[in-house]
Amino acid sequence: MGQKINPLGFRLGTTQSHHSLWFAEPKNYSKELQKDEIIRYYIKNYVEKIMTYSVMELIRIEIEKDVDLTTMKIYILPAHADVFNKHYQREGKNLQPNLQKKFAYVKKKKDDLKTGKDIYVTPKFNLTLIKIDEPYRHANILAKFLSAQLLARILFRKAMKKAIQLAKQANAKGIRVQIA
């Protein structure tokens, strides 16, 4: 049996970078990783439910954590390129307070244990929506294109050639297409 490797891990440092950039102590690593997954899940659901008519595809979510600030870059493929600036800035402003409300947590200090009062700590988020200019450089968009072509009963060889052509036009560093 052959040795398998995650495609992202195979390409790190050459064509792709990490999706999360932060440091945590070993005892806190799993908690931070779970927080990242919860944030990604929340953003993905928000984009799918609220921004359905304006976002064609959510490409990637990068999370960078500092001591008191969490920076998130959301790479999206807009459905209409002409309304990107006005509409997405408004949607980003709506998403940021929702994230802060969702991830507010209770922090108790030694003094507060005596009084019984809870202190709600709201984490600081910096959110950036980034528009993808060359969509066919991303594998998941090409895969959706291929599946749409096959569902439309286009010949698979023709669909594969068209996907390769679109990737070349988008200046992709390489492409491998396999349909089974």
C-alpha positions in Angstrom: 0.0 0.0 0.0 1.4 3.4 -1.0 2.1 6.3 1.4 -0.5 9.0 1.2 0.0 12.7 2.0 -2.3 15.6 2.3 -2.2 17.7 -0.9 -1.9 20.9 1.1 1.0 19.5 3.1 2.7 18.4 -0.1 2.5 21.9 -1.6 3.3 24.0 1.5 6.1 26.5 0.9 6.1 26.1 -2.9 2.7 27.0 -4.3 0.5 27.4 -1.2 0.8 28.7 2.4 -0.7 27.7 5.7 -4.4 28.5 6.4 -3.7 29.3 10.0 -0.9 31.4 11.4 -0.5 31.4 15.1 1.4 29.9 18.0 0.0 28.2 21.1 1.5 26.3 24.0 1.2 22.5 23.7 -1.5 22.3 26.3 -3.7 25.0 24.6 -3.1 23.8 21.0 -6.2 21.6 20.7 -8.4 24.4 22.1 -7.1 26.9 19.6 -7.4 24.5 16.7 -11.0 23.9 17.7 -11.7 27.6 17.8 -10.3 27.9 14.3 -12.6 25.2 13.1 -15.6 26.8 14.8 -14.8 30.2 13.2 -14.4 28.6 9.8 -17.7 26.8 10.2 -19.5 29.9 11.3 -18.1 32.0 8.4 -18.9 29.3 5.9 -22.5 29.0 7.1 -22.9 32.8 7.2 -21.7 33.1 3.6 -23.9 30.2 2.4 -27.0 31.5 4.1 -26.8 35.3 4.1 -24.6 36.1 1.0 -26.0 33.4 -1.3 -27.0 35.7 -4.1 -23.8 37.6 -4.2 -21.0 35.0 -3.6 -20.4 32.3 -6.1 -17.8 30.4 -4.1 -15.9 30.7 -0.8 -12.3 29.8 -1.7 -10.3 30.0 1.5 -10.3 31.4 5.0 -6.9 32.4 6.5 -6.7 33.0 10.3 -3.9 34.8 11.9 -3.9 35.2 15.7 -1.9 37.7 17.7 -2.1 38.2 21.5 -5.3 40.3 21.5 -6.3 40.4 17.8 -7.6 37.8 15.4 -7.2 38.7 11.7 -9.2 36.8 9.1 -8.8 36.9 5.4 -11.8 35.5 3.4 -11.1 34.8 -0.2 -14.3 34.7 -2.2 -15.4 34.5 -5.8 -18.2 37.1 -6.3 -21.2 36.3 -8.5 -21.0 39.8 -10.0 -17.7 41.6 -10.2 -19.2 45.1 -10.6 -20.9 45.2 -7.2 -18.0 43.9 -5.1 -16.8 47.1 -3.4 -20.2 48.4 -2.1 -21.9 45.2 -1.3 -19.1 43.2 0.3 -17.9 46.1 2.5 -21.4 46.2 4.0 -21.5 42.4 4.4 -18.1 42.4 6.0 -19.3 45.1 8.5 -22.3 42.9 9.3 -20.2 39.7 9.7 -17.7 41.2 12.1 -20.1 42.1 15.0 -21.9 38.8 14.6 -18.5 37.0 15.0 -17.8 39.1 18.1 -21.1 38.3 19.7 -20.8 34.6 18.8 -17.3 34.2 20.3 -17.7 36.4 23.4 -16.8 34.4 26.5 -17.0 34.6 30.3 -13.8 35.3 32.1 -13.7 35.1 35.9 -10.9 36.6 38.0 -10.1 35.6 41.5 -11.7 38.9 42.8 -14.9 38.2 40.8 -15.3 34.7 42.3 -16.2 36.3 45.6 -18.7 38.8 44.1 -20.1 36.3 41.7 -20.1 38.8 38.8 -19.3 37.6 35.3 -17.0 39.6 33.0 -17.8 39.1 29.3 -14.7 39.4 27.1 -15.3 40.2 23.5 -12.4 39.1 21.3 -11.2 41.6 18.7 -11.6 40.5 15.1 -10.2 42.2 12.0 -12.0 40.9 8.9 -11.0 41.3 5.3 -12.9 40.1 2.2 -10.6 39.5 -0.8 -11.9 39.1 -4.3 -10.4 36.4 -6.4 -9.4 37.7 -9.9 -8.4 34.4 -11.6 -11.0 31.9 -10.4 -9.7 29.0 -12.5 -6.4 28.8 -10.7 -8.3 27.1 -7.8 -8.9 23.4 -7.8 -12.3 23.5 -6.2 -13.7 25.9 -8.8 -12.3 23.8 -11.6 -13.8 20.7 -10.0 -17.2 22.4 -9.8 -16.9 23.4 -13.4 -16.1 19.9 -14.4 -19.0 18.5 -12.5 -21.4 21.0 -14.1 -20.1 20.0 -17.5 -20.6 16.3 -16.8 -24.1 16.9 -15.4 -24.9 18.9 -18.6 -23.9 15.6 -20.5 -20.8 17.1 -22.2 -18.3 14.5 -23.3 -15.8 13.9 -20.5 -12.7 14.3 -22.8 -14.0 17.7 -24.1 -14.8 18.8 -20.5 -11.2 17.8 -19.4 -9.6 19.7 -22.3 -11.7 22.8 -21.5 -10.7 22.6 -17.8 -7.0 22.4 -18.8 -7.4 25.3 -21.2 -9.1 27.5 -18.6 -6.3 26.7 -16.1 -3.6 27.5 -18.6 -5.3 30.8 -19.4 -5.4 31.6 -15.7 -1.6 31.0 -15.5 -1.8 28.1 -13.2 1.5 26.5 -12.3 0.2 23.1 -13.2 -2.8 20.9 -13.5 -3.7 17.3 -13.3 -7.2 16.1 -14.2 -8.6 12.7 -13.5 -12.2 11.6 -13.9 -13.4 8.3 -12.6 
